[in-house]
Amino acid sequence: RYYLGKFEWHGGNKSLAMKHWQISAAAGHDGSLHRIKEGFMNGFVTKDEYAHALRAHQKVRNDAQSEERERYAAIHLSG
């Protein structure tokens, strides 16, 4: 999705690029979140869209981190 966003951005379709990056950011991609932040700062994304992307990105990152901790604990700490 990140590269689809770049393709659309360079093709002049800023709105579609932002949508691709919102989806990618919601999946935890840091670069897409950065692009959305830039889009917000330049008026391509609303404050609500940016806030939604931030929350979705953070949730996915937190969920992944918790799963990794649980797997580590199950493997290395069960003794």
C-alpha angles and dihedrals in degrees: 000000000000092000092043086056091051091049092051092044093054089044090058098254098122095164094055091045090056091050091053090049092048090056092046093047089051087057090055103263110153096200092055091051089052090052090051090051089053089047090053093048090051097044100255094111129043124235090250093051091050092047091049091051091049093051094046092047093049093047093053092047092049092047092050092047092052092050091050091051092050092050091048092049092048093051103036107025102044101096 
